[in-house]
Amino acid sequence: MPTWLVIIIVIAAILVVGAAAWFVITEQRKRRLRETFGPEYDRAVKEHENPREAERDLASRVKRHSDLDIRPLPATTKDRYAQEWALIQEQFVDRPSGAVVEADRVLVSLMAERGYPTEGYDQQLADLSVRHANALRHYRAGHETLEHHRESEMSTEDMREAMKHYRVVFEDLLTDGDEGAESHGKQASGNRGNGTADNGTRRGNDGSARRGTDH
């Protein structure tokens, strides 16, 4: 066999092996990103209109997140936040929009307590997406309702839906999904454990208090 033909065969074999290795590495990277980001992976691809650009963006989020000092909360801090959230839910009866504003504030405070930077909404979403991807749609929904309310007053039911969304994010941040937030702050919440607040209000599915019977 001529030497030049041997060289061509060797080069072709190297190219085939290299292409196969590149494909495997690319698929493994895609799988890891999908497992990490869940629904945020598809959202990123849609926003970038290019899977490679989306994956570069997601990989950069992972790198930034690894440089953050994300820390779990001690039990006393969890209890304090659970108590504060319970008070906000009670306020919803008389001040729905005010309660949602307070809920948004508490979420940002909780992010900071966990070690997340809070310099801007978009950056919050990017940082949270690495470990709290499944809660992000709820954060977006609650935040969008609040922003719309600031432009034109939203209904009480809209505010109630925002509280539902914010509660999902709150519990996810408070516990990292390990346990329900209701396990904290039981002493301060009195008889809230059975769904009734101290002032005779009853809680809806979102945890916000309602007076009397539902209408």
Buried (B, 14 or more C-beta within 10 A) or exposed (E): EEEEEEEEEEEEEEEEEEEEEEEEEEEEEBEBBBEBBBEBBEBBBEEBEEBEEBBEBBBEBBEBBEEEEEEEBEEEBBBBBBBBBBBBBBBBBEBBBEBBBBBBEBBEEBBEBBEBEBEEEEEBBBBBBBBBBBBBBBBBBBBEBBEEBEEEEBEEEBBBBBBBBBBBBBBBBBBBEEEEBBBBBBEBBEEBEEEBBEEEBBBBEBBBBBEEEEE
